[in-house]
Amino acid sequence: MRFFFAAVLLLGIWIHADVNPSPNGKLDMTGLRNTFQDGDLDSVKVILEFFQKKHGSTATRDEKAFTYKYLGVIYAANTATRSKAESYFNLLLPLSPNIELNDLYVPKSIQAIFDNVKNEYLHSQEYNSKFDALGNPKNTGNNNPVAGPTAPARKPPVAAEPPKKNTWIWWTVGGAATVAVSTGVLLMMSQGTSSSSSHFDGSFTK
């Protein structure tokens, strides 16, 4: 009997999902948000899974993000379906890496599951941006400017030679003066010798 009522409920939700949420292939996100806030999680889950199966290939980015977000939260509420919740969160984060669950007012247990998946996703993205599948650093390219031809080294300036002093003039003058003095002395000596010779009479006194 209980199975019968559950089947009727699911059938009613399925029919409603076929008519209301996507009459033009569009997801009624506002209506589903209100249904979720009313606590009717089963209805939201059935409608979203039906929409995903029928219109998933043509759904917009926002519709996909909405679907993955709400299905992830709904499945995270049950510990038996936690892995499925993580799968939906992993589909959600590539579409919207900055998304949060603040607007759904989820309990801490569900928030912890989401935070764990998000942290692992962001860490994986950072790692993949730096390393390849084998752990080798990726070649990010050499952004350093290419060095041009090396300019020839400048020769040190040659120090100017100090002006030459005209010392040769003084050496010449000094030498000339020395020669003149020597010549004068010789002349005087020769004259003195001549004078003494003119008074010698050649006789010797005994």
WOLINLIN-V176039 format. One record per residue. N is the residue number from 1. RES is the residue in one small letter. PSI is psi in degrees with one decimal (none if undefined). Layout:
N:RES:PSI + N:RES:PSI
This chain:
1:m:-44.4 + 2:r:-38.6 + 3:f:-37.0 + 4:f:-46.8 + 5:f:-35.8 + 6:a:-39.2 + 7:a:-40.4 + 8:v:-42.1 + 9:l:-46.5 + 10:l:-37.2 + 11:l:-40.7 + 12:g:-41.0 + 13:i:-41.7 + 14:w:-43.7 + 15:i:-41.8 + 16:h:-38.0 + 17:a:-34.3 + 18:d:-24.1 + 19:v:-46.1 + 20:n:-53.2 + 21:p:-26.9 + 22:s:61.5 + 23:p:-30.4 + 24:n:25.1 + 25:g:15.7 + 26:k:143.2 + 27:l:130.9 + 28:d:80.2 + 29:m:-36.4 + 30:t:-45.0 + 31:g:-40.9 + 32:l:-33.8 + 33:r:-41.8 + 34:n:-39.8 + 35:t:-39.2 + 36:f:-44.1 + 37:q:-25.5 + 38:d:-8.6 + 39:g:5.5 + 40:d:73.2 + 41:l:-33.7 + 42:d:-42.8 + 43:s:-42.1 + 44:v:-41.4 + 45:k:-46.3 + 46:v:-43.9 + 47:i:-43.7 + 48:l:-40.3 + 49:e:-35.1 + 50:f:-43.7 + 51:f:-40.6 + 52:q:-40.0 + 53:k:-36.7 + 54:k:-36.0 + 55:h:13.9 + 56:g:-35.0 + 57:s:-23.3 + 58:t:2.7 + 59:a:149.8 + 60:t:170.8 + 61:r:-44.2 + 62:d:-38.6 + 63:e:-39.9 + 64:k:-44.7 + 65:a:-41.5 + 66:f:-45.9 + 67:t:-48.9 + 68:y:-37.9 + 69:k:-50.1 + 70:y:-39.6 + 71:l:-35.9 + 72:g:-43.0 + 73:v:-43.3 + 74:i:-44.4 + 75:y:-26.8 + 76:a:-18.3 + 77:a:-16.9 + 78:n:120.5 + 79:t:-24.1 + 80:a:-19.7 + 81:t:26.0 + 82:r:-41.0 + 83:s:-35.5 + 84:k:-37.3 + 85:a:-43.8 + 86:e:-35.4 + 87:s:-42.3 + 88:y:-38.8 + 89:f:-35.3 + 90:n:-27.2 + 91:l:-30.2 + 92:l:-45.6 + 93:l:-39.5 + 94:p:-29.5 + 95:l:-36.4 + 96:s:82.7 + 97:p:-21.9 + 98:n:7.2 + 99:i:149.6 + 100:e:171.7 + 101:l:16.1 + 102:n:-36.2 + 103:d:-12.5 + 104:l:-10.2 + 105:y:51.5 + 106:v:156.6 + 107:p:165.4 + 108:k:-33.2 + 109:s:-42.1 + 110:i:-39.4 + 111:q:-37.8 + 112:a:-38.8 + 113:i:-45.4 + 114:f:-45.5 + 115:d:-39.1 + 116:n:-44.7 + 117:v:-41.4 + 118:k:-42.8 + 119:n:-41.4 + 120:e:-37.2 + 121:y:-47.0 + 122:l:-39.1 + 123:h:-40.5 + 124:s:-40.5 + 125:q:-41.0 + 126:e:-42.4 + 127:y:-46.1 + 128:n:-24.1 + 129:s:-17.9 + 130:k:-27.2 + 131:f:153.5 + 132:d:-173.3 + 133:a:-20.8 + 134:l:5.6 + 135:g:10.1 + 136:n:138.8 + 137:p:135.3 + 138:k:147.2 + 139:n:104.8 + 140:t:-0.7 + 141:g:147.8 + 142:n:107.3 + 143:n:0.8 + 144:n:138.1 + 145:p:143.8 + 146:v:129.6 + 147:a:134.7 + 148:g:179.8 + 149:p:139.8 + 150:t:128.5 + 151:a:141.9 + 152:p:141.7 + 153:a:135.8 + 154:r:133.0 + 155:k:141.5 + 156:p:142.0 + 157:p:137.9 + 158:v:128.1 + 159:a:134.9 + 160:a:136.6 + 161:e:137.8 + 162:p:144.7 + 163:p:134.7 + 164:k:130.3 + 165:k:143.7 + 166:n:56.8 + 167:t:-22.4 + 168:w:-27.7 + 169:i:-45.0 + 170:w:-36.5 + 171:w:-38.9 + 172:t:-45.8 + 173:v:-43.4 + 174:g:-40.5 + 175:g:-41.4 + 176:a:-40.4 + 177:a:-39.6 + 178:t:-42.5 + 179:v:-42.2 + 180:a:-42.4 + 181:v:-43.9 + 182:s:-41.1 + 183:t:-42.5 + 184:g:-40.6 + 185:v:-42.6 + 186:l:-40.1 + 187:l:-42.5 + 188:m:-40.2 + 189:m:-39.6 + 190:s:-35.8 + 191:q:-39.2 + 192:g:-36.9 + 193:t:-38.1 + 194:s:-40.5 + 195:s:-39.9 + 196:s:-32.6 + 197:s:-30.2 + 198:s:-21.8 + 199:h:-0.4 + 200:f:120.6 + 201:d:2.1 + 202:g:-3.4 + 203:s:152.6 + 204:f:131.1 + 205:t:132.1 + 206:k:none
